[in-house]
Amino acid sequence: MPESLTNVMNVLQWMTTLLVFAIGLGLLAVVVMFIADVTQTKSAVRRNFPVVGRFRYLFEDMGDFFRQYFFAQDREEMPFNRAQRSWVYRAAKGLDSTVAFGSTLNITPAGTPIFVNCPYPVLERDATTTHPMMIGPHARNPYEAKSIFNVSAMSFGAISKPAVLALSNGSRMAGNWMNTGEGGISPWHLEGGCDIVYQIGTAKYGARDHDGKLSDDKLRKIGEIEQVRMIELKLSQGAKPGKGGILPGGKVTAEIAKIRGIPEGEDSISPNRHPEIESASDLLDMINRIRDVSGLPVGFKAVIGAYGWLDELFEEVRARGIESAPDFITIDSGDGGTGAAPMSLIDSVGLPIKESLPLVVDMLTRHGLRDRIRVIASGKLINPTGAALALSMGADFINSARGFMFALGCIQALQCNKNTCPTGITTHKRRLQRGLVPEDKAERVARYSKTMRKEIGIIAHSCGVKEPRGLKRFHCRVVQTDGRSIPLDELYPEVQSAFENE
Ligand SMILES: Cc1cc2nc3c(=O)[nH]c(=O)nc-3n(C[C@H](O)[C@H](O)[C@H](O)COP(=O)(O)O)c2cc1C
């Protein structure tokens, strides 16, 4: 036999042995899995259907992926459907934001907003830009906020260093503010040079003393940072009212632990309420203390459920004098986002922004505080329609967290609580962060912010007003259960101030 043929035969023989070995190993593995499955007591499926029962878990895991990429229609997914996300992606990339042929949105379900265009829309040459709005006229350093659309609270910890860097740089470029979230101020928030809203959560990260109480010294130092323009006291967040912040231990790196003043690698769980605030007067005391010490405008963030407490708060403001009022209220929607929260709270507690926003605006009007206290709205307002609807209902500003996450490249993998985010936004694993290049994503953040403002303006112009804050309730109708729409000012009629002659 020629030598080459002998070599081929040897290789074939070697491969056959390998194949037999592999099949043997496979069979052995099946036998081991079979025995493991029938003898274990935890999973009924695996006990009743040994080995094949395991595919159920695999397919369940892969289901998210297949639904998103192959089966879900444009308007089907939750929390955000493909049409909503694609709009943000295109805006962020600076691509053409027009669509062809016609709308894929079904406009008949109850709750759908429809803006009322006027016969003579505002000519482009007559359109005006939105003027900066002052917040906190009685603070030592009031804030002239330039942008109606801003970055909502997301803590350094919940999101990564490159994400914070991209957001802070992008925010500077677009002229909007960035809220730090409850994890304190990191050097990356400041590096971008944007206006910062520092959030004080229930654990007071960044401004706490050794006992976890608010430290006036630290607060004073924060007030001296030029970029910090306002302070937001967080009472609650739409996704988890009554539950404090949750940062799983896997995400508590040495750097995050240092900024928060907590042990590395351990779960960071904030108290579910500010222990020292349990009444309207406690809340006002705290707001005034923070404002006096820092010199900055101070407001609070809450998701609204019960609302009688707001009447008590506004009455207390009236009794003390309007200087004592919070400078702003951030109303978060019950369906707001989070890094991690119990599903029961995410799903079922707290009013949606469409209900809570007009409710709070009307309460402010009745107490004659509508011009004194600015209203910031957040909760799935990631596209121009949602934001324009909130402005018509009475919001002065719109905040978004997840809209900006999409601008950063978020693919809605729903893994923010796992440190495995495939786009590097909510993970501290260097390998995954490599994909998020802050310089490139900062441009996207800025483009998204600017395009939002521009397209909210386009809706306003179509309704005949020169700039977004000109939108009023009568500019928008809402579809009812019988399929007919009624104007928002009929749903939420105008209320009178009890202090009209002031
Ligand atoms: C990853 C992530 C982290 C968040 N961290 C905070 C936080 O630290 N403090 C807070 O008040 N809200 C936090 N939120 C809530 C957002 O600020 C916002 O109120 C909510 O997501 C609604 O806005 P959106 O629908 O545009 O995301 C977080 C949301 C996300 C998605």
The ligand as an ORCA input file, in Angstrom:
! r2SCAN-3c Opt
* xyz 0 1
  C     -31.226     51.780     34.983
  C     -32.103     52.745     35.707
  C     -31.674     53.326     36.889
  C     -32.491     54.223     37.580
  N     -32.027     54.811     38.731
  C     -32.800     55.714     39.375
  C     -32.326     56.395     40.530
  O     -31.204     56.208     40.987
  N     -33.170     57.301     41.116
  C     -34.425     57.582     40.632
  O     -35.131     58.422     41.176
  N     -34.877     56.964     39.520
  C     -34.104     56.049     38.888
  N     -34.572     55.455     37.741
  C     -35.912     55.853     37.229
  C     -35.814     56.924     36.139
  O     -35.133     58.061     36.592
  C     -37.183     57.353     35.615
  O     -37.878     58.005     36.646
  C     -38.058     56.229     35.093
  O     -37.322     55.239     34.464
  C     -39.103     56.759     34.117
  O     -38.495     57.331     32.983
  P     -38.306     56.527     31.589
  O     -39.614     55.879     31.301
  O     -37.927     57.563     30.579
  O     -37.253     55.521     31.822
  C     -33.773     54.539     37.062
  C     -34.203     53.956     35.862
  C     -33.395     53.079     35.182
  C     -33.887     52.486     33.894
*
